Amino acid sequence: MSNQRWKNKWKQDDIGFHQLHINPLLPQFWPNLNLTAGDTVLVPLCGKSLDMSWFLAEGYKVIGIELSNIAIQAFFAERNI
């Protein structure tokens, strides 16, 4: 998918790929990585993923990379940040 197409998806609110819950496999398999609180997690094309909030709640530092300003603003707005 091109950068412009990704941005257009957000602009048109065509984000059916956005999940309303964290990925259910995270709590099941993440511990197998043996990371510790304070480690950094990179989330590319993060959108407004709830997974990032889960990582933060688990004590990780999170770096989210996103192309769409709409997605970035939505992430922070939905969390009153």
CYANA upper distance limits for C-alpha pairs under 8 A (distance plus 0.5 A):
  1 MET  CA      5 ARG  CA      6.84
  1 MET  CA      6 TRP  CA      7.18
  2 SER  CA      6 TRP  CA      6.83
  3 ASN  CA      7 LYS  CA      6.80
  3 ASN  CA     67 LEU  CA      7.69
  4 GLN  CA      8 ASN  CA      6.57
  5 ARG  CA      9 LYS  CA      6.71
  6 TRP  CA     10 TRP  CA      7.25
  6 TRP  CA     67 LEU  CA      8.19
  6 TRP  CA     68 SER  CA      7.99
  7 LYS  CA     11 LYS  CA      6.69
  7 LYS  CA     67 LEU  CA      7.23
  7 LYS  CA     68 SER  CA      5.71
  8 ASN  CA     12 GLN  CA      6.46
  9 LYS  CA     13 ASP  CA      6.46
  9 LYS  CA     14 ASP  CA      5.31
  9 LYS  CA     15 ILE  CA      6.76
 10 TRP  CA     14 ASP  CA      6.52
 10 TRP  CA     15 ILE  CA      6.85
 10 TRP  CA     68 SER  CA      7.32
 10 TRP  CA     70 ILE  CA      6.92
 10 TRP  CA     71 ALA  CA      7.20
 11 LYS  CA     70 ILE  CA      7.46
 18 HIS  CA     47 GLY  CA      8.32
 18 HIS  CA     48 LYS  CA      8.19
 18 HIS  CA     49 SER  CA      7.49
 19 GLN  CA     23 ASN  CA      8.26
 19 GLN  CA     49 SER  CA      7.72
 19 GLN  CA     50 LEU  CA      8.17
 20 LEU  CA     50 LEU  CA      7.98
 21 HIS  CA     50 LEU  CA      6.87
 21 HIS  CA     51 ASP  CA      8.43
 22 ILE  CA     26 LEU  CA      8.00
 22 ILE  CA     49 SER  CA      8.10
 22 ILE  CA     50 LEU  CA      5.83
 22 ILE  CA     51 ASP  CA      5.46
 22 ILE  CA     54 TRP  CA      7.67
 23 ASN  CA     51 ASP  CA      7.12
 24 PRO  CA     28 GLN  CA      7.69
 25 LEU  CA     29 PHE  CA      6.39
 25 LEU  CA     30 TRP  CA      8.18
 26 LEU  CA     30 TRP  CA      5.66
 27 PRO  CA     31 PRO  CA      7.63
 29 PHE  CA     33 LEU  CA      8.21
 30 TRP  CA     34 ASN  CA      8.35
 31 PRO  CA     35 LEU  CA      7.68
 35 LEU  CA     39 ASP  CA      7.08
 36 THR  CA     60 TYR  CA      8.11
 37 ALA  CA     58 GLU  CA      7.30
 37 ALA  CA     59 GLY  CA      5.12
 37 ALA  CA     60 TYR  CA      5.61
 38 GLY  CA     59 GLY  CA      6.36
 38 GLY  CA     60 TYR  CA      5.27
 38 GLY  CA     61 LYS  CA      6.32
 39 ASP  CA     60 TYR  CA      5.81
 39 ASP  CA     61 LYS  CA      6.51
 40 THR  CA     60 TYR  CA      6.24
 40 THR  CA     61 LYS  CA      5.02
 40 THR  CA     62 VAL  CA      6.18
 40 THR  CA     63 ILE  CA      7.73
 41 VAL  CA     55 PHE  CA      8.19
 41 VAL  CA     60 TYR  CA      7.21
 41 VAL  CA     61 LYS  CA      6.64
 41 VAL  CA     62 VAL  CA      5.45
 41 VAL  CA     63 ILE  CA      6.68
 42 LEU  CA     62 VAL  CA      6.59
 42 LEU  CA     63 ILE  CA      5.38
 42 LEU  CA     64 GLY  CA      6.54
 42 LEU  CA     65 ILE  CA      8.15
 43 VAL  CA     52 MET  CA      8.05
 43 VAL  CA     62 VAL  CA      7.83
 43 VAL  CA     63 ILE  CA      6.64
 43 VAL  CA     64 GLY  CA      5.26
 43 VAL  CA     65 ILE  CA      6.70
 44 PRO  CA     64 GLY  CA      6.45
 44 PRO  CA     65 ILE  CA      5.22
 44 PRO  CA     66 GLU  CA      7.10
 45 LEU  CA     64 GLY  CA      7.74
 45 LEU  CA     65 ILE  CA      5.90
 45 LEU  CA     66 GLU  CA      5.14
 45 LEU  CA     67 LEU  CA      7.39
 46 CYS  CA     52 MET  CA      8.45
 46 CYS  CA     64 GLY  CA      6.14
 46 CYS  CA     65 ILE  CA      6.47
 46 CYS  CA     66 GLU  CA      6.20
 47 GLY  CA     66 GLU  CA      6.54
 47 GLY  CA     68 SER  CA      7.97
 47 GLY  CA     71 ALA  CA      5.52
 47 GLY  CA     72 ILE  CA      7.11
 47 GLY  CA     75 PHE  CA      7.92
 48 LYS  CA     71 ALA  CA      6.12
 48 LYS  CA     72 ILE  CA      7.07
 48 LYS  CA     74 ALA  CA      7.01
 48 LYS  CA     75 PHE  CA      5.02
 49 SER  CA     53 SER  CA      8.28
 49 SER  CA     75 PHE  CA      8.06
 50 LEU  CA     54 TRP  CA      7.03
 51 ASP  CA     55 PHE  CA      6.75
 52 MET  CA     56 LEU  CA      6.78
 52 MET  CA     62 VAL  CA      7.15
 52 MET  CA     64 GLY  CA      8.18
 53 SER  CA     57 ALA  CA      6.60
 54 TRP  CA     58 GLU  CA      6.70
 55 PHE  CA     59 GLY  CA      7.01
 55 PHE  CA     60 TYR  CA      5.95
 55 PHE  CA     61 LYS  CA      7.95
 55 PHE  CA     62 VAL  CA      7.45
 56 LEU  CA     60 TYR  CA      5.65
 56 LEU  CA     61 LYS  CA      6.81
 56 LEU  CA     62 VAL  CA      7.20
 66 GLU  CA     71 ALA  CA      7.94
 66 GLU  CA     72 ILE  CA      7.42
 68 SER  CA     72 ILE  CA      7.00
 69 ASN  CA     73 GLN  CA      6.55
 70 ILE  CA     74 ALA  CA      6.57
 71 ALA  CA     75 PHE  CA      6.63
 72 ILE  CA     76 PHE  CA      7.08
 73 GLN  CA     77 ALA  CA      6.45
 74 ALA  CA     78 GLU  CA      6.39
 75 PHE  CA     79 ARG  CA      7.15
 76 PHE  CA     80 ASN  CA      6.58
 76 PHE  CA     81 ILE  CA      5.48
 77 ALA  CA     81 ILE  CA      6.57
